[in-house]
Amino acid sequence: MPQDDVIAFLSGHSLLRGIPDSELRIAAASIELVSFGDGRPLLIEGDTGSDCYFIQRGTVQVASRNLVGESLLLAELGPGALVGEIGLLRKERRTATVKAVGEVEALRLDRRSFELLAERSPLFHESLLLTVRIRMIHRMLRKASIWSDIPDAELRGLAEITTVRRMKKGELLVHAGAELDSFYMLAGGSVEVRSPNKRKTVLRAGDFFGEIGLLTDTPSEASVTASEDGELLVMGKSEFHYILDYYPPVRRQFMEMLRIRAPHLLPKAEEGQGGEAASVVLEPALPKAQERWIDVLLWLGGGFVALTVLALILRSSWLNFAALIVGGIVGPVTFVSYIRSHQLLGFSPVRLGLIFVSSAAVAVPLAWYLERVSLFGGGAEAGDFSQLRVPLTVSVIEESAKLLVCLALIRTKQMRFLMDAVVFGAAAGMGFAAVESVIYGWSNLEAASSIGMLSVLWIRALLSPFGHGTWTAIAAAGIWIGTASRTSGQVDAASRRRFRPQVALLLLAAVVGLHALWDLHYSNGLAKLGTMVAVGCVGLSLLYILIRNGRREELRAFAALNPYVRESLKHADPEAEAGGELRCAGCGTVSPQGTRYCARCGSALRA
């Protein structure tokens, strides 16, 4: 490109007006015209910056990654736009990726030419500083997905009225009892939130605070202290309420966050907006359940089949013992995996395994002791399962023992969703069932042969979905329904909340009745078979209803806090779009790919 054309372009640019042609000529000597094909990157996020570009012809898209690694469209720029100046001004790595959309021609300025122009033109330098400030704040707001429903033009306006505040380690940002008039977002660093009778909470980049006081018009219940140096984005109270009034999806996000962080103040916030929040119910489509339980079934089931065949052929006591252990857990573990696969927001397999093993190690001996004391120590008649009193007593003892273990290992405040109760109950019930299967199998091995043991194990593996796991899942759900507060993911009307104790009692009574009927002895084999089929159908039907309602509840809370936003990127980074489940550092919840905020504790997630 002829140098005169370069000088003409520079002199006509709004940022460079007033610079003498002689100075422009010095800068133009090291400027070169470069071309980029469709999808080619001009800048790559994370690279060291040594040049910048004036777009002369064509269009580019500016993109960055949010905290969970997804690509975000920050801007689409045309002729005259300057890109790459942030890295040169701040002397840091690239903060975004810029790619060509179609054919693009640009003027490349190296660091020396850029600094010369900035030095010779105070207007150019001041304009760049203002532009960089707004772009940086806009990028931070864009990455904070709480604003993801706001159109980009509005978000740029929000960036202009948002201020950046630096914080120092140990600085008290908010003291308990203070009246707040600002909303704070963390752009970098971390803070500690401390309040009476609550655990210390650590907030990091992407998190925010101050919204509770602004939504409820109440003094701060917690103190906030900087735990390291960092930056805060600060928004005024009037601007905060303007955004919430103008964009209902954003208000829903903050109301859901309030439901998590301060549920006792939710009525005050709803009262402030005429009860509107209580009437908002999201009904997104239920996603397809994961099918990981099939892998568990194939591995454990295949292992059990192989051990069964080898045990029958080789008649080895060690193989019999291995078949006994695998056969005892194949049904229970597969069932728990199946229930867990229907959960959208679950805990780690380690926690489920702990409940499973604890129920096996604690609930079984506890139930055995209580049954021996209350029933089997009183003669043959006391242990007669043909009398309904006996299986009813056994049912109450065993379900109570399993629920005690389940509840003892769960912090109830984290048990926010109905599906939590269902999954944890299933794990506790199936840990109990696994030990029972091993005991029955061992008894048959001692009394008969390996064939008798294997037959018992296969029958119990096939019947496992109808028994302990289903019953304890329903019972745990009943307790959750009866004790859940407004911190739960449910958005119930007051009339529905009044019936929760009755529903809870009905579910617990149903579990005791189903368990007792399953254990009841009949003189007629067909009557026993019919009762078992009926008990199994009723139990699985109740479990199906609970799972369906629980998944809907999880999805409502998830969608309220993480609205879907489609990015209009022409050339998205495949690595940025790939990813798996995300684990919350605050509470350990495992969330699906693409989640930005944990629907259990409200923390910003990070890849």
ZAMARGU-4260 file (C-alpha; in steps of 0.2 Angstrom, whole numbers, plus 5000, padded with zeros to 4 digits):
<rodrens>
0) 5000/5000/5000 | 5008/5017/4995 | 5014/5027/5010 | 5003/5042/5005 | 4987/5031/5006
5) 4993/5026/5023 | 4995/5044/5029 | 4978/5049/5021 | 4970/5035/5031 | 4979/5039/5048
10) 4976/5058/5046 | 4957/5055/5042 | 4955/5044/5058 | 4945/5052/5072 | 4958/5047/5085
15) 4973/5054/5075 | 4967/5071/5070 | 4979/5085/5074 | 4995/5075/5072 | 5006/5084/5059
20) 5009/5075/5043 | 5028/5074/5047 | 5024/5064/5062 | 5012/5053/5053 | 5025/5050/5039
25) 5037/5043/5052 | 5025/5031/5059 | 5019/5026/5042 | 5036/5021/5037 | 5034/5005/5049
30) 5016/5002/5045 | 5012/4988/5033 | 4996/4982/5025 | 4991/4964/5029 | 4977/4953/5023
35) 4968/4940/5032 | 4957/4926/5025 | 4940/4921/5032 | 4942/4914/5050 | 4961/4919/5051
40) 4966/4926/5068 | 4973/4944/5069 | 4976/4942/5088 | 4975/4926/5099 | 4970/4927/5118
45) 4984/4924/5129 | 4998/4928/5117 | 5011/4942/5120 | 5006/4958/5112 | 5019/4967/5100
50) 5007/4976/5088 | 4990/4982/5084 | 4979/4984/5069 | 4968/4997/5061 | 4954/4988/5051
55) 4954/4996/5034 | 4942/4984/5025 | 4931/4970/5030 | 4924/4964/5047 | 4932/4956/5062
60) 4924/4947/5078 | 4932/4950/5095 | 4929/4935/5106 | 4935/4929/5123 | 4933/4914/5135
65) 4922/4916/5151 | 4926/4907/5167 | 4920/4890/5162 | 4930/4891/5145 | 4915/4895/5133
70) 4918/4908/5119 | 4910/4925/5121 | 4907/4937/5107 | 4913/4954/5114 | 4911/4965/5098
75) 4910/4965/5079 | 4920/4979/5072 | 4922/4986/5054 | 4933/4998/5045 | 4942/5011/5056
80) 4942/5001/5072 | 4958/4998/5081 | 4961/4981/5089 | 4976/4975/5100 | 4979/4992/5108
85) 4974/4985/5126 | 4990/4974/5126 | 5001/4988/5121 | 4994/5001/5133 | 4994/4989/5148
90) 5009/4979/5143 | 5000/4963/5146 | 4995/4947/5136 | 4981/4948/5124 | 4964/4948/5133
95) 4954/4942/5117 | 4955/4933/5101 | 4951/4943/5085 | 4946/4934/5069 | 4942/4939/5052
100) 4924/4937/5045 | 4927/4936/5026 | 4942/4944/5018 | 4950/4958/5029 | 4963/4971/5026
105) 4972/4980/5040 | 4986/4991/5044 | 4998/4983/5056 | 5007/4995/5068 | 5022/4989/5078
110) 5024/4994/5096 | 5036/5008/5091 | 5024/5016/5079 | 5010/5015/5091 | 5020/5023/5105
115) 5025/5037/5094 | 5007/5041/5089 | 5002/5040/5107 | 5016/5052/5112 | 5013/5064/5098
120) 4994/5065/5101 | 4988/5068/5118 | 4970/5066/5111 | 4975/5049/5103 | 4982/5044/5120
125) 4967/5050/5131 | 4955/5043/5119 | 4963/5026/5119 | 4964/5026/5138 | 4945/5029/5139
130) 4941/5016/5125 | 4952/5004/5134 | 4944/5007/5151 | 4927/5004/5143 | 4932/4989/5134
135) 4940/4981/5149 | 4924/4984/5160 | 4913/4978/5146 | 4923/4962/5144 | 4922/4959/5163
140) 4903/4962/5163 | 4902/4951/5148 | 4911/4937/5157 | 4900/4939/5172 | 4885/4929/5165
145) 4873/4937/5177 | 4871/4950/5164 | 4870/4938/5149 | 4852/4943/5145 | 4857/4961/5142
150) 4859/4966/5124 | 4877/4971/5120 | 4873/4989/5116 | 4865/4991/5134 | 4879/4982/5141
155) 4892/4995/5134 | 4881/5009/5141 | 4882/4999/5158 | 4901/4998/5156 | 4902/5017/5155
160) 4894/5020/5171 | 4902/5006/5181 | 4918/5011/5190 | 4933/5000/5195 | 4939/5000/5213
165) 4955/4992/5218 | 4955/4982/5235 | 4970/4978/5246 | 4972/4962/5256 | 4964/4964/5273
170) 4953/4979/5268 | 4935/4979/5276 | 4924/4982/5261 | 4907/4980/5270 | 4904/4979/5288
175) 4889/4970/5296 | 4874/4982/5298 | 4879/4994/5284 | 4866/5001/5273 | 4872/4997/5255
180) 4870/5009/5240 | 4881/4999/5228 | 4882/4982/5219 | 4900/4974/5218 | 4907/4962/5206
185) 4924/4954/5208 | 4935/4956/5192 | 4950/4949/5201 | 4956/4943/5218 | 4945/4936/5232
190) 4935/4941/5247 | 4928/4932/5263 | 4910/4934/5268 | 4907/4931/5286 | 4890/4932/5295
195) 4884/4925/5312 | 4879/4906/5312 | 4885/4903/5295 | 4901/4896/5288 | 4914/4908/5280
200) 4911/4910/5261 | 4925/4914/5249 | 4920/4924/5233 | 4931/4925/5218 | 4932/4932/5201
205) 4914/4931/5193 | 4906/4932/5210 | 4896/4947/5217 | 4889/4954/5233 | 4878/4968/5239
210) 4863/4962/5229 | 4854/4956/5245 | 4853/4973/5253 | 4848/4982/5236 | 4834/4969/5233
215) 4827/4969/5251 | 4832/4987/5257 | 4839/4979/5273 | 4856/4982/5281 | 4870/4970/5277
220) 4870/4954/5288 | 4888/4950/5284 | 4905/4958/5283 | 4915/4957/5268 | 4934/4958/5269
225) 4947/4957/5254 | 4958/4941/5256 | 4970/4946/5243 | 4973/4961/5232 | 4961/4963/5217
230) 4948/4973/5208 | 4930/4977/5210 | 4917/4983/5197 | 4905/4994/5207 | 4888/4999/5201
235) 4876/5011/5209 | 4859/5007/5217 | 4849/5016/5204 | 4858/5008/5189 | 4856/4991/5197
240) 4837/4993/5200 | 4835/5001/5182 | 4843/4985/5174 | 4832/4973/5185 | 4816/4983/5181
245) 4820/4983/5162 | 4826/4965/5160 | 4815/4952/5169 | 4827/4937/5166 | 4840/4946/5175
250) 4829/4950/5190 | 4824/4931/5190 | 4843/4927/5191 | 4845/4939/5206 | 4829/4932/5215
255) 4835/4914/5213 | 4852/4920/5220 | 4842/4928/5235 | 4833/4911/5237 | 4850/4903/5239
260) 4859/4916/5250 | 4846/4923/5261 | 4829/4914/5259 | 4822/4922/5275 | 4822/4939/5266
265) 4814/4932/5250 | 4796/4938/5255 | 4803/4956/5258 | 4810/4956/5240 | 4794/4949/5233
270) 4784/4962/5243 | 4795/4976/5235 | 4789/4971/5218 | 4771/4967/5222 | 4774/4948/5223
275) 4779/4946/5205 | 4793/4935/5208 | 4783/4922/5216 | 4772/4920/5201 | 4786/4918/5189
280) 4788/4899/5185 | 4800/4893/5172 | 4795/4877/5162 | 4810/4872/5152 | 4810/4855/5143
285) 4818/4841/5153 | 4835/4836/5146 | 4838/4818/5142 | 4845/4808/5156 | 4863/4802/5155
290) 4866/4784/5151 | 4882/4781/5162 | 4873/4768/5172 | 4873/4756/5157 | 4892/4756/5158
295) 4891/4751/5176 | 4879/4737/5172 | 4889/4731/5158 | 4905/4731/5169 | 4898/4724/5185
300) 4885/4713/5176 | 4898/4706/5164 | 4910/4703/5179 | 4897/4694/5188 | 4892/4682/5173
305) 4911/4678/5171 | 4913/4674/5189 | 4898/4664/5190 | 4904/4653/5175 | 4921/4651/5182
310) 4915/4647/5199 | 4903/4633/5192 | 4917/4626/5182 | 4932/4627/5193 | 4923/4625/5210
315) 4936/4637/5218 | 4932/4645/5235 | 4940/4661/5230 | 4930/4662/5215 | 4914/4659/5225
320) 4919/4673/5237 | 4923/4685/5222 | 4906/4681/5214 | 4898/4683/5231 | 4904/4701/5233
325) 4902/4706/5215 | 4884/4698/5214 | 4880/4707/5230 | 4884/4724/5223 | 4879/4723/5205
330) 4861/4727/5207 | 4862/4740/5220 | 4877/4750/5212 | 4868/4749/5195 | 4852/4756/5203
335) 4861/4770/5212 | 4870/4774/5196 | 4853/4774/5186 | 4845/4786/5199 | 4860/4798/5199
340) 4860/4798/5180 | 4843/4807/5181 | 4850/4821/5192 | 4855/4837/5184 | 4865/4844/5199
345) 4873/4831/5208 | 4886/4828/5221 | 4902/4818/5218 | 4902/4799/5217 | 4914/4799/5232
350) 4900/4806/5243 | 4887/4794/5236 | 4900/4780/5239 | 4902/4786/5257 | 4883/4785/5260
355) 4882/4768/5252 | 4897/4760/5262 | 4891/4769/5278 | 4873/4762/5277 | 4881/4744/5274
360) 4893/4746/5289 | 4881/4755/5301 | 4863/4753/5296 | 4864/4734/5294 | 4872/4731/5312
365) 4860/4744/5320 | 4845/4736/5312 | 4850/4719/5316 | 4853/4723/5335 | 4836/4732/5336
370) 4827/4718/5328 | 4835/4706/5339 | 4831/4716/5355 | 4813/4719/5350 | 4808/4704/5340
375) 4819/4689/5339 | 4823/4688/5357 | 4805/4684/5362 | 4804/4666/5355 | 4798/4659/5338
380) 4781/4668/5338 | 4790/4685/5340 | 4799/4682/5324 | 4784/4675/5314 | 4783/4685/5298
385) 4766/4678/5294 | 4759/4690/5307 | 4759/4708/5300 | 4765/4715/5316 | 4782/4708/5314
390) 4786/4714/5296 | 4779/4731/5301 | 4791/4732/5315 | 4806/4726/5304 | 4801/4739/5291
395) 4801/4753/5304 | 4817/4748/5311 | 4826/4746/5295 | 4820/4761/5286 | 4824/4772/5302
400) 4842/4765/5302 | 4845/4769/5284 | 4838/4786/5285 | 4848/4790/5301 | 4864/4786/5291
405) 4858/4795/5276 | 4854/4811/5286 | 4869/4810/5297 | 4881/4812/5282 | 4871/4826/5273
410) 4872/4844/5278 | 4853/4848/5276 | 4857/4866/5269 | 4866/4858/5255 | 4851/4846/5252
415) 4842/4860/5242 | 4833/4849/5229 | 4821/4835/5230 | 4833/4824/5219 | 4846/4826/5232
420) 4835/4817/5244 | 4830/4804/5231 | 4848/4800/5226 | 4855/4800/5244 | 4840/4789/5249
425) 4843/4777/5235 | 4862/4775/5240 | 4858/4772/5258 | 4845/4759/5254 | 4856/4750/5241
430) 4871/4749/5253 | 4859/4740/5265 | 4853/4729/5251 | 4870/4724/5246 | 4875/4718/5263
435) 4859/4708/5264 | 4862/4700/5247 | 4880/4695/5253 | 4873/4688/5269 | 4859/4678/5261
440) 4871/4672/5248 | 4884/4666/5261 | 4870/4657/5271 | 4866/4647/5255 | 4884/4644/5252
445) 4886/4636/5269 | 4869/4627/5269 | 4869/4621/5251 | 4882/4624/5237 | 4889/4637/5226
450) 4874/4634/5214 | 4862/4639/5228 | 4872/4655/5232 | 4873/4660/5214 | 4855/4658/5212
455) 4851/4668/5227 | 4862/4682/5221 | 4855/4682/5203 | 4837/4683/5210 | 4841/4697/5222
460) 4851/4707/5209 | 4835/4706/5197 | 4823/4711/5212 | 4835/4725/5219 | 4825/4739/5210
465) 4809/4734/5219 | 4816/4734/5236 | 4827/4744/5248 | 4834/4757/5236 | 4816/4762/5230
470) 4809/4762/5248 | 4823/4773/5256 | 4823/4785/5241 | 4804/4788/5243 | 4806/4790/5262
475) 4821/4802/5261 | 4810/4812/5248 | 4796/4812/5261 | 4807/4819/5275 | 4814/4832/5262
480) 4796/4838/5257 | 4791/4839/5275 | 4806/4849/5281 | 4811/4859/5265 | 4811/4878/5267
485) 4811/4892/5255 | 4829/4889/5252 | 4824/4874/5242 | 4823/4874/5223 | 4804/4873/5223
490) 4793/4888/5219 | 4777/4883/5228 | 4762/4893/5230 | 4757/4895/5249 | 4742/4883/5247
495) 4754/4869/5241 | 4766/4872/5255 | 4752/4870/5268 | 4750/4852/5262 | 4768/4847/5263
500) 4767/4839/5280 | 4753/4828/5274 | 4762/4823/5258 | 4778/4819/5269 | 4768/4808/5281
505) 4759/4799/5266 | 4775/4794/5258 | 4783/4788/5274 | 4768/4778/5278 | 4768/4771/5260
510) 4786/4765/5262 | 4783/4757/5279 | 4768/4748/5271 | 4777/4742/5255 | 4792/4736/5265
515) 4780/4726/5277 | 4770/4718/5263 | 4786/4713/5254 | 4792/4704/5270 | 4775/4697/5274
520) 4775/4678/5273 | 4760/4670/5264 | 4754/4652/5264 | 4750/4653/5245 | 4764/4656/5233
525) 4753/4665/5220 | 4748/4677/5233 | 4766/4681/5238 | 4770/4683/5220 | 4755/4695/5217
530) 4760/4705/5232 | 4778/4707/5227 | 4772/4713/5209 | 4760/4725/5216 | 4773/4732/5229
535) 4786/4734/5215 | 4774/4743/5204 | 4768/4755/5217 | 4785/4758/5223 | 4793/4762/5206
540) 4778/4772/5201 | 4780/4783/5216 | 4799/4784/5213 | 4795/4789/5195 | 4784/4803/5200
545) 4797/4810/5213 | 4811/4809/5200 | 4801/4818/5187 | 4796/4832/5199 | 4813/4833/5206
550) 4821/4835/5189 | 4809/4849/5185 | 4813/4858/5201 | 4832/4856/5197 | 4829/4862/5180
555) 4819/4878/5185 | 4832/4883/5197 | 4846/4880/5185 | 4838/4889/5171 | 4833/4904/5182
560) 4852/4906/5187 | 4859/4901/5170 | 4848/4907/5156 | 4853/4900/5139 | 4862/4913/5128
565) 4867/4909/5110 | 4883/4917/5104 | 4883/4923/5086 | 4901/4918/5083 | 4906/4914/5065
570) 4922/4905/5070 | 4921/4898/5087 | 4936/4890/5095 | 4932/4871/5096 | 4943/4869/5111
575) 4933/4882/5120 | 4916/4873/5116 | 4922/4856/5121 | 4921/4852/5140 | 4914/4841/5153
580) 4905/4843/5169 | 4910/4857/5181 | 4913/4855/5200 | 4909/4869/5211 | 4923/4874/5223
585) 4911/4880/5236 | 4899/4865/5239 | 4906/4851/5227 | 4890/4851/5216 | 4893/4843/5199
590) 4885/4854/5186 | 4882/4851/5167 | 4894/4859/5154 | 4890/4877/5151 | 4884/4881/5168
595) 4890/4898/5174 | 4883/4899/5192 | 4881/4884/5204 | 4862/4882/5207 | 4865/4875/5224
600) 4876/4888/5232 | 4877/4902/5219 | 4896/4902/5217 | 4903/4907/5200 | 4910/4891/5192
605) 4927/4889/5184 | 4934/4877/5171
</rodrens>
